[in-house]
Amino acid sequence: MEEEIQFELDSAKESMQKSIDRLEVELLKIRAGKANPSMLSQVFVDYYGAKTPLSQVANVSTPDPRTLSVQPWEKALLQDISKAITDANLGLNPQSNGDIIMIAIPALTEERRSALVKQTKGFGEDAKVAIRVARKDANDVIKKLQKDGLPEDHAKTVEGKIQDITSSFSEKVDTVLVEKEKDIMTV
């Protein structure tokens, strides 16, 4: 029975960590007014009939804090890359000069910054909900084990451990959100 309890604790931790990872991926999509190659991490280019990540067909760099530079390894891909960036609906306008694609990152207005902070808080709340769902699932398994013969005091101890794990992951979400909010609000 101890193995089942440990398995459930590990499973809950893993599920909660996936929620944090998902949150961080979502937050990468939110631009804070500064150019960052990870802004294009969700862009896929049609490369000989296969959807391929942009990073595998071009070099993405930041020549200055407000500009992204995309240099394809094959010049024939310029049009496809421009179209993929536009189709990714990131609010970016790629400009091609025949060799490379330059993307100017517009400065954010105060109103837009506030909207982005609100959006990040929404993502954070989604992550916290997923963490609480993982907690509930783990507690349900413990209650089932209790019906199968796990002593009540041991079950309460395990539920306390699950709550501690949940609290630590909720604090991680808050920490990630505070950092992203600070990043967004920095002019």
Residue, then its C-alpha position, 0 to 999 in steps of 0.5 A: m500500500e505504501e508503494e501505491i501512496q508514493f506512486e500517487l504522490d509522484s503522479a500528483k507532482e508530475s501532473m502539477q509540474k506539467s501545469i507549470d510547464r504549460l503555463e511557461v509555454e503560454l507565457l512565452k507567446i506573450r511578448a513584453g515589447k522586447a524582441n526574443p527569438s522564443m516569440l517565434s517558437q510556435v511558428f511552423v513552416d511548410y517545408y517540402g510538405a511537412k510542418t517544420p518548426l521555424s528554428q529548423v529551417a532558419n536562424v532567428s536572432t535579435p540584432d537589437p531589442r526591438t527587431l527580430s531577424v530570420q535568416p532562412w537556410e534556403k532562400a526559396l523559403l523566404q515567402d513560406i516563412s513570411k506567410a507562416i509568421t503572418d499566419a501564426n497570428l502573433g501580431l507581427n509584420p515580417q518584411s523581406n529584403g530578399d535575403i533575410i526577414m526583419i520583424a519590427i517589434p512595436a512598443l506596447t502602450e500602457e493599455r496593451r500592457s495592462a491587457l497582457v497582464k490580465q491575460t497572464k493572470g488568466f493563464g496563471e489561474d488556469a494553471k492553478v485550476a489544473i493543480r487543484v484538479a491534480r490534488k483532487d485526483a490524488n485525494d480521491v485515490i487516497k480515500k479509495l485506499q482508505k476504504d480498502g484498509l488504509p488507516e484513517d490517521h495515515a490517510k490524513t497524513v498523506e492528504g496533508k502531504i498532498q496539500d503541501i505539494t499543492s501549495s508549493f506548486s501554487e506558489k511557483v505559479d505566483t512566482v512565474l506570474v510576478e516575473k512575467e508581470k514585471d517583464i511586461m510592465t517594464v518600459 
